[in-house]
Amino acid sequence: MADIFETIVEYSYLGIFLLLVGVNAAPLLMPPSWIVLSSFYAIDPSLDPILLALVGATGATIGRFILKRISHLFRRFAGTQQKSNLDTIGNFLNRRKFGYFLTSFVFAATPLPSNMLFVAYGLMRAKSIGLYIGFWFGRLISYYIMVSISQVVLVPFLELFENRYLGILIVDVIGIGAVIFFTFIDWGLLLTQRKFRLTKPKIWKF
């Protein structure tokens, strides 16, 4: 793994940018992107943290755009009720001036699983530019903070990912389950009457 990082860092910011695009375009089995970015800084401390955060945030946003576009293709497999639920929450966010912006910003600036958020965006056919702007600003802030303190937090977090494939797989399975659960919520009832109900599980059409 170290050899891969050293090879990519030879291409400086361009190599890092392309890697971040790829990591964020993949829906599953990817490590947290701030760990990837901080690892480059650990290998080459001459990299500028601000520029690294700018490059990382831009690459991550483009990657999430690709992920959203790919996820949109899977909407055809959703049941009629699930499509209706997704459209309801999408229309709700569209009516809020900063709905998509704030949602994306919170997911990007915190450890929440933004990959599953963009899968949900794809299924919802979300089209607001605000979701990308919010994500970019959230990633910019979080990347800069994590890169700046990486000497303190990077090694402890890497120790948590010693069995990284199992850990990442568990997180991804939880994320997939959360998206499926999200599609079964009766959002119309929840948003209009503040009552929580799940629709009948007419599972996705295969």
Secondary structure, 3 states (H helix, E strand, C coil): CHHHHHHHHCCHHHHHHHHHHHHHHCCCCCCCHHHHHHHHHHHCCCCCHHHHHHHHHHHHHHHHHHHHHHHHHHHHHCCHHHHHHHHHHHHHHHHCCCHHHHHHHHHHHCCCCHHHHHHHHHHHCCCCCHHHHHHHHHHHHHHHHHHHCHHHHHHHHHHHCCCHHHHHHHHHHHHHHHHHHHHHECHHHHHHHCCCCECCCCCCCC
